[in-house]
């Protein structure tokens, strides 16, 4: 009987001890996450809409968790104040022109508060100071914008299909050029005549340059062009 009682007490003692150890570890982990054991300072910011941000969500600076959201409360119908608790050792890196923005951990993760980088020459923030904020973009607004874009793309693709169909049917100028071989051949002849005309014009200009009466005129033009080129080169050197 005594042996059974002793075993029960030992087991009970081990169970209680294990419970205290688990409780202590939990307190340590929670306290570490909530910065209960580290020196901290406070910051505040305001939003029109916190977009699902909650007390206890992480605060990130330069991609590192540096604090937690301490309190969120509504001031009026257009302003929500967010109080932050940030680790003291990063205070010197957070400048007065830093801004607070609301993001998320991954695509479907929890909301986080992000403190953006500031200017190196700006002063560091003081405890209890307010910093500016960037309003978050709601998911519903993004989805609505994507819906409008998809509708516009559908309209444009439908119009492109109609144009291609008309071209294949030989409708319109482009369709006639593609489908009508006679018109295409006529266009090729026209292009050939233009090339011949330009060649003939070039030959006439060369002949005019060699003409005794016009030779002086063309030489004068060549001297003026050379002079302008030299002046431009000298101006560029200066």
Buried (B, 14 or more C-beta within 10 A) or exposed (E): EEEEEEEEEEEEEEEEEEEEEEEEEEEEEEEEEBBEEBEBBBBBBBBEEBBEBEEEBBBBBEEEEBBBBBEBEEEEEEEBBBBBBBBBEBBEBBBBBBBBBBBBEEEEEEBBBBBBEBEEEEEBBEEEBEBEBBEBEEEEEEEEEEEEEEEEEEEEEEEEEEBEEEBEEEEEEEBBBBBEEEEEEEEEEEEEEEEEEEEEEEEEEEEEBEEEEEEEEBEEEEEEEEEEEEEEEEEEEE
